[in-house]
Amino acid sequence: MTLDLDLVRSQFPALSRPAIFLDNPGGTQIAQQSIKKIQSYLVESNANSGGAFPTSADSDRRVRNAREAAADFLNASRPEEIVFGPNMTSLTYQISRSLGRTFQPGDTIVVTRLDHDANISPWLQIAEDRGCSVRWVDFHPEDGTLDLEDLKKALESAPKLVAVGYASNALGTINPLKTIIPLVHAAGALVYVDAVQYAPHGPIDVQDLGCDFLACSSYKFFGPHLGILYGKYDLLDQLTAYRVRPAPAQPPSKFETGTGNFEAICGLHGALDYFEWAGKVFAGEYAEIYRENFHGRKLLYKQALAAIHSYEMDLSRAFISTLQSVPGLKAYGLMDTRKLDQRVPTFSFTLEGWTPLQVAGHLTEARINVWNGNFYALAVTERLGLEDQGGLVRVGATHYNTLEEITWLESALKALAN
């Protein structure tokens, strides 16, 4: 069964506004299920953790339920492998500091030029603090794919950790993690995956991937601003956490500094309820793909993301056709329609005669929301030689976008180009 776009869009109150949201790579609109859970928490259960009174007990129950849902969403082996925090960046800094205690002078850390800076700078800074060296892995500028041969050379240095993205937030490339992670482990290194850009577009299975850590953010998949970190329990248990003395000494709580954003955690649960709903309503045809390994809520999550991924391939095809039709437009990243399974519907480009800021301003006048600049993927714009020229224009769809909206984008870009 294909997606019913009217029914999908009815789940997102913001979509009733007269705007075309192609700014999704920077943050999606929020599902009504998430809004309801946030409101319910604040009205019915708003209290700090650990109290003997009813609202505190109910608050703790709701957080526990959200953690269990997040573990199912990522297919963690247990809820205690899920850590909540303000955002992916803060969580990565926190874990980098804990891991840094295990690094020695002369050790090597590997980062890639395709990553968001949140999966680069924390490792650069801990390397500086600990006297480690940093090895950069390049990407191919012509199609935005990671240079796997360069990665293999980097692994010859026997690094302690490799930080790599699941999907590029600038160019949309999906990295082949099922190839990369075994190579990294064979070299004796840990793997830290930034899945922020990938999470709204396809199913994630941390056990199947075999990654050591994986981070994402719920505001990129229809929830509130909140960071989620998965870590193998034994690693989380062994690492030293920077915490106040009365805080729990066991994971995940030892990494959750201070009072949590409980309403946002409940909002995450609501966003996952949306996926559960979508799995029931639209995605039964995908059940057989996953039924052997998953059941219940886990199966519904996988079904929903499989249906979303299938529909978004049509959106990516339409983006490619649109961008290739505009005179003077140069697109970056994979533009081969035979390789749609290797990218998410996130596209960046420049337009001859116009700065990225000017293009974004023109599209704003047409009520089309897009991003311009480097999107914190500084290494990408530097590698492409575009940082001093204002970076890129970025457009990105999710499954609530329509083909008609991409047609509107094409008309607006051609008007500017002409």
C-alpha positions as CSV (number, residue, x, y, z in Angstrom):
1,M,0.0,0.0,0.0
2,T,1.4,3.4,-1.0
3,L,1.4,6.3,1.4
4,D,-1.9,8.4,1.6
5,L,-0.3,11.8,1.5
6,D,-3.5,13.6,2.7
7,L,-3.7,11.3,5.7
8,V,0.0,11.6,6.4
9,R,0.0,15.4,6.2
10,S,-3.1,15.5,8.5
11,Q,-0.8,14.2,11.3
12,F,1.3,17.4,11.1
13,P,-0.5,20.5,12.3
14,A,2.2,22.9,10.9
15,L,1.6,21.7,7.4
16,S,-1.7,23.6,7.3
17,R,0.3,26.8,7.0
18,P,0.8,28.3,3.5
19,A,4.5,27.2,3.2
20,I,6.5,24.5,1.5
21,F,8.8,22.9,4.0
22,L,12.0,21.8,2.2
23,D,14.1,22.8,5.2
24,N,13.7,19.3,6.7
25,P,17.4,18.4,6.9
26,G,17.7,21.1,9.6
27,G,14.6,19.9,11.4
28,T,11.3,18.4,10.5
29,Q,7.8,19.5,11.5
30,I,6.4,17.8,14.6
31,A,3.7,15.1,14.5
32,Q,0.5,15.6,16.5
33,Q,1.2,12.4,18.5
34,S,4.4,14.1,19.8
35,I,2.6,17.3,20.6
36,K,-0.1,15.5,22.5
37,K,2.4,13.5,24.6
38,I,4.3,16.7,25.5
39,Q,1.0,18.4,26.6
40,S,-0.2,15.4,28.5
41,Y,3.1,15.3,30.4
42,L,3.1,18.9,31.3
43,V,-0.5,18.9,32.4
44,E,-0.6,15.6,34.2
45,S,2.9,14.5,35.3
46,N,5.1,17.5,35.5
47,A,7.5,16.7,38.3
48,N,11.2,16.0,39.1
49,S,12.5,12.4,39.2
50,G,12.6,10.1,42.2
51,G,9.8,11.4,44.4
52,A,7.4,9.2,46.4
53,F,4.4,11.3,45.3
54,P,2.2,10.4,42.3
55,T,3.2,12.9,39.7
56,S,6.9,12.1,40.2
57,A,6.2,8.4,39.9
58,D,4.2,8.9,36.8
59,S,6.9,11.1,35.3
60,D,9.5,8.4,35.9
61,R,7.1,5.8,34.3
62,R,6.7,7.9,31.2
63,V,10.5,8.4,30.8
64,R,11.0,4.7,31.3
65,N,8.4,4.0,28.6
66,A,10.0,6.4,26.2
67,R,13.4,4.8,26.8
68,E,12.0,1.4,26.0
69,A,10.4,2.7,22.8
70,A,13.7,4.3,21.7
71,A,15.5,1.0,22.3
72,D,12.9,-0.7,20.1
73,F,13.3,2.0,17.4
74,L,17.0,1.5,17.2
75,N,16.8,-2.3,18.1
76,A,19.1,-1.9,21.1
77,S,19.5,-5.0,23.1
78,R,18.2,-3.3,26.3
79,P,16.7,0.1,27.3
80,E,19.7,0.9,29.4
81,E,21.7,1.3,26.2
82,I,19.7,4.5,25.4
83,V,21.0,7.8,26.8
84,F,19.0,11.1,26.5
85,G,20.6,14.5,26.3
86,P,20.0,18.0,25.0
87,N,21.1,17.2,21.4
88,M,23.5,15.0,19.5
89,T,26.3,17.5,19.7
90,S,26.2,17.7,23.5
91,L,26.0,13.9,23.9
92,T,29.0,13.5,21.5
93,Y,31.1,15.9,23.5
94,Q,30.2,14.1,26.7
95,I,31.1,10.7,25.3
96,S,34.2,12.0,23.7
97,R,35.4,13.3,27.1
98,S,34.7,9.9,28.7
99,L,36.4,8.0,25.8
100,G,39.3,10.5,25.9
101,R,40.3,9.1,29.3
102,T,41.2,5.9,27.6
103,F,43.3,7.5,24.8
104,Q,47.0,7.8,25.1
105,P,49.5,10.3,23.5
106,G,50.3,9.0,20.0
107,D,47.0,7.2,19.6
108,T,45.0,8.0,16.3
109,I,41.4,9.1,15.9
110,V,39.8,9.0,12.4
111,V,37.2,11.5,11.2
112,T,35.8,12.1,7.7
113,R,35.4,15.2,5.6
114,L,31.8,14.2,4.8
115,D,30.6,14.5,8.4
116,H,28.7,17.2,10.3
117,D,31.1,19.0,12.5
118,A,29.3,17.6,15.6
119,N,31.1,14.3,14.7
120,I,34.4,16.0,14.0
121,S,35.2,18.8,16.4
122,P,34.6,16.8,19.6
123,W,37.2,14.3,18.4
124,L,39.6,17.0,17.2
125,Q,39.5,18.6,20.6
126,I,39.9,15.5,22.7
127,A,42.8,14.5,20.4
128,E,44.4,17.8,21.2
129,D,43.8,17.4,24.9
130,R,45.2,13.9,24.9
131,G,48.1,14.3,22.5
132,C,46.5,12.1,19.8
133,S,46.9,12.4,16.1
134,V,43.9,12.8,13.7
135,R,43.6,11.1,10.4
136,W,41.1,12.6,7.9
137,V,39.3,10.4,5.4
138,D,38.4,12.2,2.2
139,F,35.3,11.9,0.0
140,H,34.9,12.0,-3.8
141,P,33.9,15.6,-4.7
142,E,32.4,14.5,-8.0
143,D,29.6,12.4,-6.4
144,G,29.9,13.0,-2.6
145,T,30.7,9.4,-1.7
146,L,33.2,8.5,1.0
147,D,36.6,7.4,-0.3
148,L,36.7,3.8,1.1
149,E,40.3,3.3,-0.1
150,D,41.4,6.3,1.9
151,L,39.5,4.9,4.9
152,K,41.4,1.6,4.5
153,K,44.7,3.5,4.5
154,A,43.6,5.3,7.6
155,L,42.9,2.1,9.3
156,E,46.5,1.0,8.8
157,S,47.4,3.4,11.6
158,A,45.5,1.2,14.1
159,P,43.2,4.0,15.3
160,K,41.4,3.9,18.6
161,L,38.1,5.3,17.2
162,V,36.5,6.1,13.8
163,A,33.8,8.7,13.7
164,V,31.5,8.4,10.6
165,G,28.1,9.5,9.5
166,Y,25.2,7.3,8.5
167,A,24.1,9.9,5.9
168,S,25.6,13.3,5.0
169,N,23.5,16.3,6.1
170,A,25.0,18.3,3.2
171,L,25.1,16.0,0.3
172,G,22.6,13.2,1.2
173,T,25.1,10.4,0.8
174,I,24.3,7.2,2.7
175,N,27.6,5.6,3.8
176,P,27.9,1.8,3.5
177,L,28.2,1.1,7.2
178,K,27.7,-2.6,6.8
179,T,31.0,-2.5,4.9
180,I,32.8,0.1,7.0
181,I,32.1,-1.1,10.5
182,P,33.6,-4.6,10.1
183,L,36.7,-3.0,8.6
184,V,37.0,-0.7,11.6
185,H,36.5,-3.4,14.1
186,A,39.0,-5.6,12.3
187,A,41.5,-2.7,12.8
188,G,40.8,-2.8,16.5
189,A,38.9,0.5,16.7
190,L,35.5,1.6,18.1
191,V,32.9,3.1,15.8
192,Y,30.9,6.3,16.6
193,V,28.0,6.8,14.1
194,D,26.2,10.1,13.6
195,A,22.7,9.0,12.4
196,V,21.0,12.3,12.7
197,Q,20.4,12.8,9.0
198,Y,19.5,9.2,8.3
199,A,17.0,8.5,11.1
200,P,13.9,10.0,9.4
201,H,14.5,8.2,6.1
202,G,15.2,4.5,6.8
203,P,15.1,1.8,9.5
204,I,18.1,1.6,11.9
205,D,19.2,-1.6,13.6
206,V,22.3,-1.0,15.8
207,Q,22.7,-4.7,16.5
208,D,22.8,-5.6,12.8
209,L,25.2,-2.7,12.1
210,G,27.4,-3.7,15.0
211,C,28.3,-0.1,15.8
212,D,29.6,0.8,19.3
213,F,27.8,4.1,19.5
214,L,25.1,5.8,17.5
215,A,23.6,9.2,18.0
216,C,20.5,10.8,16.5
217,S,18.0,13.7,17.3
218,S,14.3,13.4,17.6
219,Y,13.6,16.9,16.0
220,K,14.9,15.4,12.8
221,F,12.2,12.7,12.9
222,F,9.0,14.5,13.8
223,G,9.6,15.1,17.5
224,P,11.0,17.8,19.8
225,H,14.6,19.0,20.3
226,L,16.2,16.1,22.0
227,G,19.4,14.0,21.5
228,I,19.4,10.2,21.7
229,L,22.6,8.2,22.1
230,Y,22.9,4.4,21.8
231,G,25.9,2.7,23.3
232,K,26.8,-0.9,23.9
233,Y,26.0,-1.5,27.5
234,D,29.4,-2.9,28.4
235,L,31.1,0.2,27.0
236,L,28.7,2.5,28.8
237,D,29.3,0.6,32.0
238,Q,33.1,0.7,31.7
239,L,33.4,4.4,30.8
240,T,33.9,7.1,33.4
241,A,31.0,9.5,33.4
242,Y,31.4,13.2,34.3
243,R,28.5,13.5,36.8
244,V,27.7,15.0,40.2
245,R,28.3,12.7,43.2
246,P,24.7,11.9,44.2
247,A,23.8,10.9,40.6
248,P,23.5,7.2,39.7
249,A,26.7,5.4,38.9
250,Q,25.1,3.0,36.3
251,P,24.2,3.6,32.7
252,P,22.2,5.3,31.3
253,S,21.6,7.6,34.2
254,K,25.3,8.3,34.9
255,F,25.5,10.1,31.5
256,E,22.3,12.1,31.9
257,T,23.6,15.1,33.7
258,G,21.2,17.1,35.8
259,T,17.4,17.1,35.5
260,G,16.2,15.7,32.2
261,N,14.0,17.4,29.7
262,F,11.2,15.0,30.6
263,E,8.5,16.7,28.4
264,A,10.8,16.4,25.4
265,I,11.5,12.7,26.2
266,C,7.7,12.2,26.2
267,G,7.6,14.0,22.9
268,L,10.1,11.6,21.5
269,H,7.8,8.8,22.5
270,G,5.0,10.5,20.7
271,A,7.1,10.8,17.5
272,L,7.7,7.0,17.8
273,D,4.0,6.5,18.2
274,Y,3.6,8.2,14.9
275,F,5.9,5.6,13.3
276,E,3.9,2.9,15.0
277,W,0.7,4.4,13.5
278,A,2.3,4.6,10.1
279,G,3.4,1.0,10.3
280,K,-0.1,-0.1,11.0
281,V,-1.9,2.0,8.4
282,F,0.4,2.0,5.4
283,A,3.2,-0.5,5.6
284,G,1.7,-4.0,5.9
285,E,3.3,-5.0,2.5
286,Y,6.7,-4.6,4.2
287,A,5.9,-7.0,7.1
288,E,7.3,-10.1,5.4
289,I,10.7,-8.4,5.0
290,Y,11.2,-8.1,8.7
291,R,8.8,-10.6,10.3
292,E,11.5,-13.2,10.8
293,N,13.5,-11.0,13.1
294,F,11.0,-8.5,14.6
295,H,7.5,-8.5,16.0
296,G,5.2,-6.1,17.7
297,R,6.3,-2.5,17.9
298,K,9.7,-3.2,16.5
299,L,8.1,-4.7,13.4
300,L,5.8,-1.7,13.0
301,Y,8.8,0.7,13.2
302,K,10.7,-1.2,10.5
303,Q,7.6,-1.4,8.3
304,A,7.0,2.3,8.6
305,L,10.5,3.3,7.8
306,A,10.6,0.9,4.8
307,A,7.5,2.5,3.4
308,I,8.9,5.9,3.9
309,H,12.2,5.0,2.3
310,S,10.3,3.6,-0.8
311,Y,8.2,6.8,-1.2
312,E,11.2,9.1,-0.7
313,M,13.0,7.5,-3.6
314,D,10.3,9.0,-5.8
315,L,11.0,12.3,-4.2
316,S,14.7,12.0,-4.8
317,R,14.1,11.1,-8.4
318,A,12.0,14.3,-8.8
319,F,14.6,16.4,-7.1
320,I,17.3,15.1,-9.5
321,S,15.1,15.9,-12.5
322,T,14.3,19.4,-11.2
323,L,17.9,20.4,-10.4
324,Q,19.2,19.1,-13.7
325,S,16.6,21.1,-15.6
326,V,17.6,24.5,-14.1
327,P,20.0,26.5,-16.3
328,G,23.2,27.5,-14.4
329,L,22.5,25.2,-11.5
330,K,25.3,22.9,-10.2
331,A,24.2,20.1,-7.9
332,Y,26.6,18.3,-5.6
333,G,26.4,14.6,-4.5
334,L,25.0,11.5,-6.1
335,M,22.8,12.5,-9.0
336,D,22.5,9.1,-10.6
337,T,18.9,7.8,-10.5
338,R,20.2,4.3,-10.6
339,K,21.8,4.9,-7.1
340,L,18.8,6.3,-5.2
341,D,19.3,3.6,-2.5
342,Q,22.6,5.3,-1.7
343,R,21.2,8.6,-0.7
344,V,18.5,10.4,1.3
345,P,16.4,13.1,-0.3
346,T,18.8,15.9,0.8
347,F,20.3,17.9,-2.0
348,S,22.7,20.9,-2.2
349,F,23.5,23.1,-5.1
350,T,24.8,26.5,-6.3
351,L,23.2,28.7,-8.9
352,E,25.3,30.8,-11.3
353,G,25.0,34.5,-10.7
354,W,23.4,34.2,-7.3
355,T,24.8,33.6,-3.8
356,P,23.2,30.9,-1.8
357,L,21.7,33.5,0.5
358,Q,20.1,35.3,-2.4
359,V,18.7,32.0,-3.7
360,A,17.3,31.2,-0.3
361,G,15.8,34.7,0.0
362,H,14.1,34.3,-3.4
363,L,12.6,31.0,-2.5
364,T,11.4,32.4,0.8
365,E,9.4,35.0,-1.2
366,A,7.9,32.0,-3.0
367,R,7.0,30.5,0.4
368,I,9.5,27.7,0.0
369,N,11.7,27.1,3.1
370,V,15.3,26.1,2.3
371,W,18.7,26.4,4.0
372,N,21.9,28.2,2.9
373,G,25.4,28.1,4.2
374,N,27.5,25.1,5.4
375,F,24.8,23.6,7.7
376,Y,27.7,22.8,10.2
377,A,29.1,20.5,7.5
378,L,32.1,22.8,7.4
379,A,34.5,20.1,6.1
380,V,32.2,19.6,3.1
381,T,32.1,23.2,1.9
382,E,35.8,23.6,2.5
383,R,36.6,20.5,0.5
384,L,34.4,21.7,-2.3
385,G,36.0,25.1,-2.3
386,L,32.7,26.8,-1.5
387,E,33.0,28.0,2.1
388,D,34.3,31.5,1.1
389,Q,31.5,31.8,-1.5
390,G,28.6,31.4,1.0
391,G,28.5,27.7,0.9
392,L,25.5,25.9,-0.7
393,V,21.7,26.0,-1.0
394,R,20.2,22.9,0.6
395,V,16.7,21.4,0.0
396,G,15.5,18.3,1.6
397,A,12.2,16.4,1.6
398,T,10.6,13.9,4.0
399,H,7.7,11.7,3.4
400,Y,5.1,14.4,4.1
401,N,6.3,16.4,1.1
402,T,4.6,16.0,-2.2
403,L,5.8,15.8,-5.8
404,E,3.8,18.9,-6.5
405,E,5.9,20.8,-4.0
406,I,9.0,19.9,-5.9
407,T,7.3,21.2,-9.1
408,W,6.8,24.5,-7.3
409,L,10.5,24.5,-6.4
410,E,11.4,23.9,-10.1
411,S,9.3,26.9,-11.2
412,A,10.8,29.2,-8.6
413,L,14.4,28.2,-9.4
414,K,13.8,28.6,-13.2
415,A,12.3,32.0,-12.6
416,L,15.4,33.1,-10.8
417,A,17.8,31.5,-13.3
418,N,16.1,33.3,-16.2
